[in-house]
């Protein structure tokens, strides 16, 4: 709907502005389409970011840290049991 309005804008401005309607229509189109594009980015800001790969890296790091914690914990239990039995 906005594109139809912008396409008709030069015809409606011709009567009042003459040849000056070309830069005026261009400026109005630039501003309105820029606002439209900003609205698209605001609606879905995370489509630009690689969130899936970032989340996978974080999950792998967290799993690696927790796996390391369990291995250290098991090693400590085995070590203390062997010291206590000796």
C-alpha positions in Angstrom: 0.0 0.0 0.0 2.9 2.3 0.8 4.5 1.7 -2.6 1.3 2.6 -4.4 1.1 5.9 -2.4 4.7 6.6 -3.2 4.2 5.9 -6.9 1.3 8.4 -7.0 3.1 11.0 -5.0 4.9 12.7 -7.9 1.7 13.1 -9.8 0.0 14.8 -6.9 3.0 17.1 -6.2 3.4 18.2 -9.9 0.6 20.7 -9.6 2.2 22.5 -6.6 5.9 22.0 -7.0 6.6 21.5 -10.7 10.0 20.0 -11.4 11.0 20.3 -7.7 8.7 17.4 -7.0 11.4 15.0 -8.2 13.8 15.6 -5.3 10.9 16.1 -2.9 9.3 12.8 -3.8 12.7 11.1 -3.6 13.4 12.5 -0.1 9.9 11.5 1.1 10.3 8.0 -0.3 13.8 7.6 1.2 12.5 8.7 4.7 9.4 6.5 4.6 11.1 3.4 3.3 13.9 3.9 5.8 11.3 4.0 8.6 9.8 0.8 7.2 13.2 -0.9 7.2 13.9 0.2 10.8 10.5 -1.3 11.8 11.5 -4.6 10.2 14.7 -4.7 12.1 13.0 -3.8 15.4 10.4 -6.6 14.9 13.0 -9.3 14.4 16.4 -8.1 15.7 17.9 -11.6 16.2 17.6 -12.7 12.6 20.8 -10.8 11.9 22.8 -12.5 14.6 24.2 -16.0 14.4 22.4 -17.2 17.6 22.2 -20.9 16.7 25.9 -21.3 16.3 26.6 -19.2 19.4 24.1 -21.3 21.5 25.7 -24.5 20.3 29.2 -23.2 21.2 27.9 -22.3 24.7 26.2 -25.6 25.2 29.4 -27.4 24.2 31.5 -25.3 26.6 29.0 -25.8 29.4 28.9 -29.5 28.8 32.7 -29.6 28.7 33.0 -27.7 32.0 30.4 -29.9 33.7 32.0 -33.1 32.4 35.3 -31.8 33.7 33.8 -31.1 37.1 32.3 -34.6 37.3 35.6 -36.2 36.4 37.5 -34.1 39.0 34.8 -35.0 41.6 35.0 -38.7 40.8 38.8 -38.6 41.0 38.7 -36.9 44.4 36.2 -39.5 45.7 38.4 -42.4 44.5 41.5 -40.7 45.8 40.0 -40.0 49.3 38.6 -43.6 49.5 42.0 -45.1 48.6 43.7 -42.8 51.2 41.1 -43.6 53.8 41.4 -47.4 53.2 45.2 -47.3 53.3 
